[in-house]
Each structure stands twice: as structure tokens, then as C-alpha cells.
Amino acid sequence: MARRRSVWIGSGVAGASALVTAGLGPVTNYASSTVPEWAAHTWVIWPAFGVLVAASTGLLLWGRRLDDAAGPPVRLTSVGRLAGASHGSLRRPHVEKVRGREAELAVLMRMLRRPRGGRFAVVCGAGGLGKTTVAAQLAAEAEEAGWAVFWLRWRDTEQLAQQLTQMAVACGMPESALESARAGQESLPDVIWQHLAGARQWLVVLDNVDDPRAVGPAGERIADYRGWIRPYGGGLLLVTSRDTSAQTWGACAELLHLEPLEVSAAGQVLLDAAPRAGTQVQAQELAVRLGRLPLALQAVGVYLATPTSRYQTFTHYLQAMDAELSTLVGAKHPDASDPETARKVVRHTWELSLNQLAAEENALARPVLRMLSLMAQAPVPLSLITPGLLAAATGEQVTVVGVEAALAGLHRYGLLGLPESLRPSGAEEGCEGTAQVTLHPLVREINALALTEETAETAVLDRWHQSLNAQLIAAVDEVSRAGRPGWPTALLLAPHLLLLRNPETSQTLDTLADVLRAAGAHVPERALRQQVLDVRTRIFGPDHPDTLISRNDLAIALDGLGEYAEAARLHRQTLDDSTRILGPDHPHTLISRNNLASALERLGEYAEAARLHRQTLDDSTRILGPDHPHTLISRNMVATLAAAQAARRRRGRWLHRRAIR
């Protein structure tokens, strides 16, 4: 018997099944070295081969039919290769190089490449931060990687339904599914999202959903996920919106809240648009002045690159901004009534959000934002924004509920921020627990400009400023009576008090500066003392007693900051002027001499300090009496300095003896 050799020729299930189905009996999955008897007859081989081919083809077709019935994931083609012009409205917008959004794009790309069921993305923030640009950049990268990309621009529910239907059909949704929706057997959103649940590698961008309530269904929240926005499917749904509230979008939303660009990226945006307008440093300086806002950066860059513009460099534009804001980045656009135009103009983009809030019956949002624009570019304590303040400014009735709703609405639309750090620079006591808000610098400037133009009558604008002044004065009075608990609010009030520049309010600045001195907050105290000195010097002259007091207070603040030389210079000037104007025996002159002696002591000029302290003690004893508080203080200063000098002499002798051993 011939020896049989067995070799594997395959282990495919399809091949084995085909052979068994052909009914060829004991066919095994190996080859033999001997040829069977039946194989020598060709009339047997060719019919058998034909049966095998027919059976395999039938099994293949039947398997595909079963696969179709099971509804496997569908791999979509790129939108660029879909049905041509009929899908032009779904194409993404063109985007240039995006700067400074690498972190956000990385998060979105991870969500795109590894979609998780039950999640979608929301790029949100105030107008002008570049939400659409970020989405367009992601769409470009997704399309390049082979994803099917559909760009839907929100206008109304009817158009959204049409666009989503067009998109679903492009993704292979059968006409029968649409027929069931038309017949009312199923809802159209259900039909579309059921189809998308079985699809892969798609990106749908729903741009500018600034009024999520309108997306529907009517009377229901987006967070219920029963309407057009749902966290389902095998691709990624990306929504851009000014609404930054997590409550609006629900637990399935991944919110990416955009902030102004970093300085380096913001400067690069200007350089990209106007490469000949200056250096990188100059571009960054202008970018900071523009609040690092992408919309403003792009607009200014285009302006500078225009050959007919009045200003051609970053430096010249920066210098012109203070005087010409209303004709430069703050200029009006003739077609601002068109929302699409308004979105692209710095002057008008935030008015869209205010209009939306007004449509939500939040009419107080605009006056609140206008009032905040009159304050300094610093965190604002919410205790300042009261119904009384707004009622006095607007002449309308205002309630606490209305104010709180306005603040909440402005925050939801990104027009108000919350400071990351609640401790102002230079403060030694924090502001934790003190509610406060911040305003983007350009939002503040544009709204202040708008308020000036809206209040055509000077008296109306004066009423707004007077109302704010009165509120600030009342707030200072409150914190001065509160003692230590009032320190955090006092720290927040300080920069806003610098807006008070008349002699009637200089006492208020002094009062707040006293509170800050007690709190050890010498940096804001110094600013207030300098402000008071400037006002009193301008109004009363350099020799007025109140001016001398203000100079003395400023010197003490400098002393608290460790600027002893400048403090000593001011104290000496004040002593000379007090001696000349008030006389050598005036109590203020004695105080000034004592303060100069203390400053000299800190500079190490001990002999001069001791002489002045002794003179002050002698004069205080003679003029005020030995038991007067100032005399007691002066005696203590003399004794303290003498003890310090004695200690220094003892240590000097000890060091000398040690050195000669």
C-alpha cells in the first residue's frame, strides 16, 4: 500500500461548507499522493467543479443578505465625495491656520476617533472667542482623515430638520424610513438618530445654537435628549453655542469653554493677518490691549493689512485706540441688523446675546452690563449691583429677582466671568467667600461706548455716573463700619474707588485707604493715597493742610511696602512744608517729624533718627503735655531706638572681641 502524506491546504469554514454542501461524501481537508479512481474521468470532475462554484456563490449572497438584515455599522464616505452640488449647504466653511486652540482640538479629536456612546461635544463661550473657527478646524482635520463631515448652521427648526434629513439620506438612510416619518408612524428625529446609531466615522457640526430652547421639542429641555440634539450614534455631534450652562446641555455634554487666547498665540494671529505691521513684541502688546479676543485680533489684522487704512503698524493702532475706539475696533457696521453680519463685528457681536436675553424676558441684562462697564477693569463685588443702583440709573423699578436673573443670564452667555483667584495682587487678606464677577476688557470698553451713545442727553449719562458714585460711597461706609469682616470687600472696592476724582469724594478714598492699611493691603492703599494726593494738590494746591496730610499718608503707605527711601523723601518734604506753613509747634508738624525719624531709622541713619525723636519728645512734652498720647508714643520711640542702639553696640563689642581672639 502506498504511503499517504497529509498536508494542510486551508481551514476556512466557507471552503469546508462548500464541499459538504456539494454532497461529495467523505471529503477530508488534506491532499493525497494517490489519485482516486473517479478523478481520472473528466466528465466527473467538471460537473463537480460547477456544483462547488454555484454553491459557494449562493452561500455568499445569502450571507450578505443576512448581514444587511442584521444592520452592521456602515462606513461612510467623505462629504466631499457625496452627491456633489446637492450637498453644498452641508460643506464645512474654509478655515485658515488656527492659533492657540491645540488643547481644545486635541480633546475633540480624541472624542472623534474614539466615540463613546452617550457623549457629544459643546464648544461654548461669549461671542468673538472663535467657536466656529475651532469647529471648522476639527471638521477640516476629520475630513482629511476620511470622516464624513456635515456642517449645519442653526437658523430654525424647519431648516435643521431639512439639513439633518439631507445628511441622513447621504449616509444611506433608506427612503422607507422617511416614509414612515412622513406618515406619522415615527418621529423624524427618532428615524434619523436610529440610522446614525448604526453608522461610523461621521462628524456633524451644529453651529451657532445660541438659543437652545428653540431646538425643540417645544416645552422640553435639550438635556432630555428627545429632540434634534442627542448623544447617540457612532460618530461625533459637535455643537457651538454662546450658552455655557451645563444645565442647558445636560450630563452627556462635554463642554469646552473657550477663553481668550494666550498672549503668544494672540500676537501670532495679528502677525498672520498683517505680517508687515511690526514685530512679535509689538503684536503681543496690541493683542493684550485687544483682550486677546480672536474676533478683534482678526478684524484688526485685516485692517492693518489693508493698504488704504490710516494706521499700518501695530504700534500706531495701539496708540490710536484710546482716542479713536469708536472709529476703529468699536466702529458700527451699517448692516448690523443682520445677525450673521453682527456675529463678525466686534461692536455688535455681544448685542446678539443681549437681544437673546431680552427675548427671554430678561430685559435688565443690558442695563446691568452697561453699569458694569462704568467700573474699573477689576473684579466687581456683587454687593455693589443692587436694585437701588439700577433703579437710580435707569429710572425704572428694579427687583432683586430681576438683578439676579440678569447676572445669571449674562454669565450663561459668557459676558460675565468669575475670577480664578479671589485675592488681588498685593493683598494679604483674601476675598474668599465674597461674590464677584469679571468683565472682558473689550466687552467693558464697547459697552461703555454704547452707553455713551445711547444716553444722547448728557444729563442721563451723568445720572448713571452719579448713581454709581453714590453706591461706591455707601459701600465704603459699610465696610469701614464692619471692621475686619469688611476687609475682603474693601480689597475689591479699591480699584473702583479710583474712578472718584473730585474733592467731595476724596474723604471716601481716605476712609477706604485706612481700612486697607488696617488689613495690611498696602498696594491698593498706596494707589488710593496717590489718588487723594493728586486730587487735593490739583484742587487745593501743594501747601493746603489737607494736601500735607495726604502726602504724609502716602509716605506711610510706601513705608509699609518697604520703599523706605521714597517714604523718607516724602516725609522730609512734608516736615519742611509743615514747619513753614503750620509752624514748628503744630501737632501735624510733630507727627511729620516723628514719621521722618522712623523712616530714617529703617534706612539705618540712626544718629539722625535719634536726634529727631528726641526733638519730637521734647516738643510734645512742652506743647501737648507729658501725658498726651502723642507724647507717650514719642517717649516710646526714643526708648526703643536707644535700646536698639545699645544692643547693636553690645553686639558690636562682642563681635570685635571674637574677631581679635
Secondary structure, DSSP 4 states (H G I P E B T S, - for coil): -PPP---B----HHHHHHHHHTT-SS--SB--SS--GGGG-HHHHHHHHHHHHHHHHHHHHHHHHHHHHH-PPEEPPPGGGSSGGGGGGGSPPP-----S-HHHHHHHHHHHHS--TT-EEEEE-STTS-HHHHHHHHHHHHHHTT-EEEEEE-S-HHHHHHHHHHHHHHTT--HHHHHHHHTTSS-HHHHHHHHHHTEEEEEEEEE----GGGGSSTTS-GGG--SS--S-SEEEEEEEES---HHHH-TTEEEEE--PPPHHHHHHHHHHH-TTS--HHHHHHHHHHTTT-HHHHHHHHHHHHSTT-S--SHHHHHHHHHHHGGGTTT---TTTTSHHHHTT-HHHHHHHHHHHHHHTT-TTHHHHHHHHHTS-SS-EEGGG--HHHHHHHHSS---HHHHHHHHHHHHHTTSSB--S--S-TT-SS--TT--EEB--HHHHHHHHHHHHHH--SHHHHHHHHHHHHHHHHHHHHHHHHH-GGGHHHHHHHHHHHTT--SGGGHHHHHHHHHHHHHHT-HHHHHHHHHHHHHHHHHHH-TTSHHHHHHHHHHHHHHHHTT-HHHHHHHHHHHHHHHHHHT-TTSHHHHHHHHHHHHHHHHTT-HHHHHHHHHHHHHHHHHHT-TTSHHHHHHHHHHHHHHHHHHHHHHHHHHHHHHHH-
